[in-house]
Amino acid sequence: MPPNAPAAEDASDADLLHRVRGGAPAALRPLYERHGGAVYRFALLWSGSPAIAADVTQDVFVHLLAHPGDFDPGRGRLAAYLCGVARNFVRRQQALPVHDPLPDDDDDDRAVDLATLDDAPLERLLRDRDLDSLRRAIAVLPPPYREVLILVELQECSYAEAAAQCGCALGTIRSRLARARALLAGQLGAERDEPLAATARR
C-alpha cells in the first residue's frame, strides 16, 4: 500500500477493491463493515429467512474476495452491485429461476400512470408497521415486484442501478415499482383490516 494511502476506514469502496485485487484481502473487512448489514437486510427481505440471509451475506463477500474485478463502477455503486449478487445467491438457495414470469395482470410493457411514482415515499405506507409485518407483506409480492421494491425503496438504489441488477429496461423498473407499491399498500391494508373484521364478528 502506498505510504500516503488513506486508512481503510477512510478509503473509498473503489480504493478498497483495488487493494483486494492487488492481493490485500484484509481490505475486505472494511467493505464488509460498511455494506454487510445492508446485504443481510436485502437477503432477509428477499428470502424471508434469517438463516438464508446469513448464508447469502457470507457468500456475497466470499464472491467479492474471489472476484473483485467483476464489479463495474460504470454500472452503479458497490452497494447496488452487492445486492445484485445477493439476489442471485438467494435465488440459487431457493432454487428459483433467474427470471420469474410476471403475473397475468402485469402492465409491465404498457403505459403506466407515473403519478403513482410521485406519491408519498414508502415510509408513509409503512408507518406504524413493525418489521415482521413488513416482511410478511413483502414476502407475498411476486418476485419481480419484490426485488424492485427492495432495491429502490429500501436499499435506495437508483432506477438505473436497479435496472442493471435486474437486467431490464428503466421503464420496466418504473412500472414494476408502481405495481409493487400498489400491491404492498393493498396487502398492508388487508392486514390492518383483518383484526378489525375479526373484532366486528365477535
N, C-alpha and C positions, 0 to 999 in steps of 0.2 A: 504494500500500500504506500503511495507517495507520502512524503513527510507532511505535506500540507493538506492531506485529505481530511475531510470533516469526520468527527467521531460518528460511530454507527448510528447513534440515536438522532443525530442531526443530518445525516446523509439522506439524499433523495432516494426514492424507490429505484430509479434508474441507476444511480451510483451503486447501491447495494447489490442490484442484479449484476452489474458489471463486475463487482468483486466476486460474486458467486461464480460467474463464468470464468473468471481468472483463477479459480482454484482456492477460494477462501470461503468454505462452507459456513464458517461462523457468521458470515454476513446474512445468513438466512434467519438467524434468531430475531434481529430487529424487525425483519419483514413479517415474521410470524406474530410478534408482539403488536405490530401495527395493524395487521389485517386478519389475524386468526379469529378474533371474535366475530367479525362481520361474516367471514366464510362459514363459521359454525352456525350463526343465526340464519343465514341463507339456506344452508343444508337442512336445518331443523324445520324451517317453514316449508321448504320444498318437500321433504320426506315425511314430516310428522313424527320422526323417530329420533330421540336423543342419541341412541346407540349408533344409528346410521350417520347422524350428523358428526359425531365424534370421529368415526372411522373415515368419513369423507374429508374432514378437515385435515387429518393426518395425511391422507393420500394426496391431497392437493399440494401440500408443502413438500412432500417427498417428490412429487412430479416436478415442482418448481426447482428443487435442488438438482434433479437429474436432467431437466430440460430447460434451463434458464433462457436459452436462446429462442424458445418458442414464443415468448412474449413480444408482441409488436407494438411499441408505443404509438405508432401511427394509427392504430385502431381504437385507442382509448386508454384509460387509466389501468394501472395494475389491479386495482380493486375490482373493476369490471371483468378483467380477464380471469381473475381467480374465481369469481362467481361462475363464469362460463365453464371453467374446469370442474368446479364443484357440481354444477348441473349435470355434466357428463358422468361423473362418478356416481351421483345419486341414481341416475337412470340405469347405470350398469348394475348397481346394487339391487335395484328393484326390478331388474330385467325389463325395463321399459324401452320402447323403440326410440331411436334418435329423434324422430319427428312424429308427433301424435297427430292423428286425424282430428280435424276440427268438428265440433258438433254440427248437426244438420242445419240448425238455425243460424249458423255463423254468417255474419255480414262482412267478413274479413276483406273481401276484394271489392265491396261496393262502397259508395259514398257513405260516410258516417257523419252524423251530426257532431262536429268537433266542439260545439259549445259545451258538451259534457266534459271535455278535457279541461275546460277553464273553470269548472265548478270548484268548490272548496277542496283543498287538499285532502288526502285520505285520512289525515288526523281527525277531521270532523266526523267522518263515518265511524271512526274507531273510538270516539270519545266515550269514556266510561266503560270501555271493554277491557277485560283482563286478557293476558297473553294467551291463556288456554282457549278462551272464546275466539280470539283472532285466529289461532292455529286451526281450530275446527272449521271456521268459516272458509279459510284459505284452502284447506285440505280438500274440500268438495268442489273447488273450481276445476274445470277441465285443464289439463296440464299446460296447453299453450297460453291460456289466460293467466294461470297461476304464475308461470315463470316471468311473464312481462310485468305483472303487478309487483312481484317481489323485487325484480331488478330495478324498475323505475321508481316505485313509490317507497320501498323500504330500504333498498341499497343505494338509492339516489344516483343511479346510472342515467346518463343522457339517453335520449331516444336513439341516437347514433350508436352508442355503446351497446345498448340492448339489442339493436338490430344486428350488430356484428356478432354478438354472442349467440343469438337465436337463429342466425342465418336467414334472415328475411328482410324485406324492404322496410324503409322508415314508415311509410303509410300503413303497413301491416301492424307495426308496433303501436301506432296511434289508435287504430281501430280495435286492436285486441285490448289495449289498456282501457278504452272507453267501455267495451263489453265487460271486462273484468270488474271495473268499478261498479257497473250496474248490477252484475251478478252478486258481488260481495255485499252491496247495500241491501239487496233483496234477502240474502242469506242472514245477515245480521238482523234485519227487520223481522224475519221469521223466528229467529232465535229469541228476540225480545218479546214477540207477541205470544210465543208458546206458553210461558209461565202465566201470562195474563189470561189466556184462554182456559188453562187448567184451573185457575182460581175461579173463573166465572162458572165453570161446570160444577163446582162444589156446592 
